[in-house]
């Protein structure tokens, strides 16, 4: 999970900058179409833990259904250099049938041209979805697979393709990829799987429509727009405290934020959040060992000490009904993370267990909160509505290490759209 979040955060920031910088100069194509793609991937999965099962090369068969957005009728498509969107369904053999098994993955994706001013042959596809694994960790029958401990996990795919052959109805590409799976702290251990891949990709284009020149009109986007927004959301998360406390407990979350939406596509904001951790509360109430020995004051106000308060800044890409959001926060108050860290960073040294040390790394991870996920909006954001509702699925983390998985419901109120002629 740590590698996953760091890589995704870097990709998100990089492409927000690159596509915003070059979007206005991109020369649009004259057609729109849907496509079906078949892809075969081959890769090596990294070792997730000591004594991790030996595995052959991972093999995957991927089916993608996508479409282009070259007509320019949606402003986000223009701002992001007319990307492609769609779904990928894959079947993956992890290379060890008995201990790692197979996975079925469903991932929505967005596919960008990479530096289109210089080449039309390279594109990057990014997607985040869900995987189902038929073989998972078991303390008795499969103890060495500490990577996957739940049947359902978060799934992240990114692929860089080189277009070898591109015709009216067909295209062939070669790719390099990265595939990650993790359960988002729903059960421990949660080391996750990371695989680096090469692939061969074949695409069949259909329902091709020639776009009228009057539709592709850059004057439509000659005005820079902005919109002030205010947002509140309620979230329900799930997590476990440690390998010794494996019952899934709730995390209740609330946040309020404000910011601006630029060109109906780039959403930037800041705000505050409050979270209540049921696993922390129960550990305190049940006189957990570390509470009795080190933090007896927690028992006086268990609700307060099981709480988390912080400030955050976030960025979001608005793609009609879909939003992709990354959040970076500062925890102003999270006292119970002390025993969380000490339990989960426990080490076996000199024939005895030692608690995790409250060192500088603990202080950094306690202070930095990250959040990554996707939203589904009720009203198309391209219409710049004054009121909107959304449902979202997110991974919350402590400096990139999964903290809890969350479903969220939110409301957005926007002031009227403002236009500034460039």
N, C-alpha and C positions, 0 to 999 in steps of 0.2 A: 504493500500500500504506500509506503514511504516513497519508493522510486516512482510509482505511478503518479502520485500527486505532484511531485516535483517536475516530472516531465510534462505533465499536462499543463501545469501553471506556466512553464516557460513557453510552451507552444501557444497557449492562449494569448499571452502578452505579446509574443513575437508577431503573430499574425494580425492581431488588432492593429499594431503599428504598420506592418508592411502593407496590408490591404487598404487601410485608410490612406496611406501615402500615395499609392499607385492607382487607386480606384478610378480617379477622374480621367486618367490617360488611356485606359484600356479600350481597345477597339473591339466592339462587340461583334459576334458572329451573326449570320443572317438566317439562322434556323433554330428551332426548338424541337426537342424530341425526348421520348422515353427510351430506356434501355434495360436490357437484361445482361447480366455478366456472370461468367463462371470463372472461378479462380482456384488454383491449386497452390497450397503453401507448404513449405518445408522449413523447419526451424529447430533450434536447440533451446531447451528450457534450463534456466539457471538453477543451481542447487539452492533450495529454500532453507535447509537446516542441516545440522550434523546428522550423518547417516541417512540422508535423503535417498529415496529409492533410485537405483540406476534406471535410466530410460534411454530408449533409442530416440532418433529424431522425431519431433512432433510433425504430424501430417494433418492437413486441413483441407476440406472442400467447402468453398464459400459460394453462395448464390446472392447476387445483389440485384435489386430493382430500384432504378433511380430515374431522375429527370433533370433536364437543364432549366435554367431560368434566364435565358438570353433575351427575352422580349423587353425586359426593363420595366415591366408594369408594377413591380414592387421595388421600393426604394432601397431596401436592404440588399437586394440582388445587385443593384448598381454600385452601392457602397463597398460591397465585398467582391467586386470584379466578377459578377455573374457565376456564382458557384453552382455545383450540382448537389442535389440532396436525395436521400433515399434510405433504404433498409438493407442490411446484410444479414443473412441467415447462414450459419456455418455449422459443420460437423467436424470435430477435432479429435483425433486420436493422440493422446498425450505421450505415447511411446512406451507405456508400461501398463498393460491391460489389468493386472491384478491389483496394483497399488495406486495408480494414478487414473486409470480408466479413460473414459471419453467425455466430451463436453459438447453440448448444443448451445449455440449462442445467437441471440437476436440483438442487433445493434443499429440504431438509426445513425446516419452519418451526414456530414457536410464535406464536400470535395472542392478544394480550391486550386486554381492555377498558381504555380509558384513563379514569381517574378515574370509576369506575362509580357512585360516590355521587351524582354530579351529572348524568351523562348516560349513556344506553345506546347512543348513536348513533356513538361514536368508538371505533376500535380500532387497535392497532399490531401489525403482523406483521413478525417478524424471522426471517431464515433465512440459513444458510451452507452452501454446497455446492460443486459443481464445474461448470465450463463447458468446452465444446469449441468452438474457433474454427477455421474452415476456412481463414482467411487470417492469416498471421503475419508478423512482421518478417523480412526477408532483406536482408543487407548489400548485395546487388547489385540484386535485382529489386524490393525494397520497403523501401528504407532509411529512409523518413520515418515509418514506423509503429514507433516505439520503445516503444509501450505494451504490445503483446502479442507475446512472442517464443517462446511454446510453445503447442502446440495445446490442451493441457489447462491450466486455471488454477483457482485458488480463485475462488469466486463468493460475493458477499454482497448480499443484498437486504433492504431495509426499506421498508415502506409504511404510511402513515397514512391510514385510510379514514374517510369519513363515510357513515353508513347513510342513504340517501335514502328507501328504500322497503323495508319488511320485513313479509312475510306468512308464513303457515304453511308454504308450500312454496317460496317464492322470495324473494330479496332483491337489491336493486340498490344499489351503492355507488360513490362517487367517491373517487379516491385521489391522494395525492402520494407520490412514491417516490424512492429512491436505489439505484443499481445499480453495484457495483464488481467489477472483475476484476483479478487479479494472480497471477503464478506463484510467489510466495513465495521469490524468489531462486534459482530453479532454473536460470535462464538470464538473462544480462544482454544489453542493457538491459531493465529491468523497471519502466517508469514507470507502468503500470497504466491502466485506463480507469475514469472516473467519469462517471456519467450521472444527471441529475436529471429526474424523470418526472412526468407526470400520467396518470391511467388511469381507465377505466370498467370496472366489475366487476359480473358477474351470477352469482348463486348459486342452485343448485337443491338443495333439501333432500330427503333420503329416509331410509328406515329409521328413522322418527321413533318414539320410545318415550316414553310418559308415565312419569315417575318417581314411585314411591310415596313419600308424605310421610315414611314411616318410614325411607327410605333417606337422605333429606336431613336429617341430624340433627346440628346443631352441637355437641351434647354429645360426639359422637365426638371432637371436636378441642379439648375443654376442657382437656386436659392438655398441657403443654409438655414435649416430649421432647428429650433430648440424648444423644449417643453419641460417646465418644472414639474416634478412629481413628488408625491408623498405616499409612502407604502407602510402597511403593517402586515405582519404575518404571525400565525400560530403554527407550531410544529410539534409533532409527536415522534420521538426517536426511540431506538432500541439499542441496548448495549449490554455487555456483561462486564463485571468488575475485574475478574481475573480467572485463571485456570482453576482456582479453588472455589470460585463463586460463579458457576456457569449458567445460572438462571437469567434469562433475558429480562431486563428491567427497563422501565420507561424513562425517557428524558422529555421534559415539557419545556418548550422553547417559545419565546416571544421576542419580536424585534420591531422597531420603528425606524424608518429611514426617510431621507429626502435626497434629491439630486436633480440631474438634468438628463434628458434624452436628446441626443444630437442626431439630426437627419433620420429620425424614426428608426435608428439602427443601433447606435452606441449609447448605452445607458450607464451613467456613472453616478455613484451616490455614497452616502455615509450615514451612520446611525448608531444605535445602541441595541444591545440584546441582554435578555435575562434567561437563564436556564436553571431548571431544577432537576437534579440527578437522583432518581429513586434508588439506585444501587448504593450511592454514597449514604443516603438517608437510612436505608435498611442496615447497612454495615455499622453505622453509628448507633442506631436504636438497639441492635442486637449485640451490643458490646463487643464489636470486633476486636481481635487481639491487639492491633496497633493502636486503636482508640484507647483501650484500657491502659496500655503501657506508655504511650507517647502523647496522646491527645485527649485526655479526659475532659478538657473544657468543651470539646465538640458536643458532649452529651447534654450540655446545658441548653443549647439552641440548635438542635439537629437540622431544622429546616434552613436556618441561616447558613450553617456550615456546609450543607449539601447544595448550595446555590452557586451560580456563576454569573458574573456581570462583566460586560465588556463593551468596547467601542469597535467599529469596523468601517472599512471602506470597501466598495465592491465595484465590479465592472460586469456588464452583461451585453451579449449580442442578441438583438431582437430579430427573429426570423419569422415574421407573420404571427402564427399562433404559438411558436416555440421560442423560448429564451434559454441561453446557455450562460450561466453565471459563475463567477469566481469571487470569493470574499476573503479578505485579509483582516484579521481582528487582533486586538490587544485585550487580553484578560486583565481586568482591573482587580478582580476578586474571584479566586477559585481555591479556597483553602484545602478542600478535601483531596485535591490532586496530590497532596503530599503522600498520603497512604496509598493512593492509586499507583503512583510511581514506585514507591518502596516495595510494594507487593509484586508488581509486574517486572521490575528490574532486578528481582532477587537472583543471586548467583550462588552456585555451590563451590565453595572454596575451602580447602583443607578439611574435607570430610564434614563440612557443616554449611548450612544455608546462611547467607548474609543478605540483609536488606539492601535495596538499591540506594545508592548514595545521593543525597540532596546536593548535587554539585552544580557547576555552572550550566551544564547541558540541561539538567532538570529545570533550572530557572528560565532558560530560553524557551523550552517546550511548554512550561506552565504559562508563559507570557504570550506566546504567539498562537493564535487560532486561525485555521483556514477552513474554507467551506466551498464545495464544488458540486454542481448539479445542474439539472435541467427543469424548466417550467413549461406548463401547458396553459396558455392563456385562453379565456373564454371568447374574447373579442380580438380580431386580427389587429395586431399592434401597428400595422401599416396604415390603418385608418386613423391613428392618433386619437383614440377614444379618451374621453374625460374620466370614465370609470371603467375598471376592469377587474376581473378575478382570475386567480391562477391556482393550479395545483402543482406541486413540485416534489422531486425526489433528490436528496442530497446526501453527500458524505461530509461529515464534520470531522476535523482532525486537530491534533496538537502538533503544530509545525510539520504537517504532512503525514504524521502517524495517526491512523484512524482512531477516532474517539467514539462516534456513534453514527448510525444510519438514520435518516429522518424523512418523513413525509410531511409536507407543509401546505397550508392553505393561506392565501394572501389576498389582500385588496389593495388596488392602486388607484389613487386619485391624481389627475393631471390638470394643470392649468391649460388654458387655450394655447394652441400652437403659435409660435412666433416665427416669422420669416425674416431673413436678412439677405438681401440680394448681394451676390459676390461681385 
